[in-house]
């Protein structure tokens, strides 16, 4: 169960130089089939995109229900600046894209672009800049999937996000062994 607050007033997004991060700031990279790969810090996420707030409850296998409030921009808005290499006018082209998010502990999760896309799932997935009122600058951004009942896709200390398509295995393209 989650609740996402309405967005505050929009802010302009301006590219930052690749070397603009303060010393010691955790960076993560967004790469893959993109027109403009990005390297970002939590401060970049806070300053360059509208911050949303999500109050979430998710079930943790080891600690039971967890209640948290996260703040940060929508993942789809950040990825929009990276410009995924699909034709935005073609829904089927967009629906082929995947995202793999990796954290500092090696944990990772895969999402589909369709989950984020307003024409499909329209999920308000965040790249958190704060958790329970505490800034995540030192800990690193966290992937927050408010609609998930389980917390397994909450990736901490994001180190990278890959965006792209994967080849469909040959056996999936045939019926009963025939093309």
CORJO-V229893 format. One record per backbone hydrogen bond with DSSP energy under -0.5 kcal/mol. CO is the residue of the C=O (numbers start at 1). NH is the residue of the N-H. If there is no record, write none. Layout:
CO&NH / CO&NH
This chain:
1&57 / 3&55 / 12&14 / 17&20 / 22&25 / 26&42 / 28&40 / 29&31 / 29&161 / 30&38 / 31&163 / 32&34 / 33&85 / 38&30 / 40&28 / 41&45 / 42&46 / 43&47 / 44&48 / 45&49 / 51&8 / 52&72 / 53&5 / 54&56 / 54&70 / 55&3 / 56&68 / 58&60 / 58&66 / 59&151 / 60&64 / 64&60 / 66&58 / 66&68 / 68&56 / 69&132 / 70&54 / 71&129 / 71&130 / 72&52 / 73&127 / 74&77 / 74&78 / 75&79 / 76&80 / 77&81 / 78&81 / 78&82 / 79&83 / 82&35 / 82&36 / 83&35 / 84&86 / 86&88 / 87&90 / 89&91 / 90&94 / 91&95 / 93&96 / 94&97 / 97&113 / 98&164 / 99&111 / 100&162 / 101&109 / 102&159 / 102&160 / 103&106 / 107&103 / 109&101 / 111&99 / 112&115 / 112&116 / 113&116 / 113&117 / 114&121 / 114&122 / 115&123 / 117&120 / 117&122 / 123&125 / 125&75 / 126&128 / 126&144 / 127&73 / 128&142 / 129&136 / 130&71 / 131&134 / 134&131 / 136&140 / 137&26 / 140&157 / 141&158 / 142&128 / 144&126 / 144&146 / 145&148 / 149&59 / 151&154 / 153&155 / 154&156 / 155&143 / 156&104 / 157&104 / 159&29 / 160&102 / 161&31 / 162&100 / 163&33 / 164&98 / 169&172 / 169&173 / 170&173 / 174&176 / 175&178 / 178&175
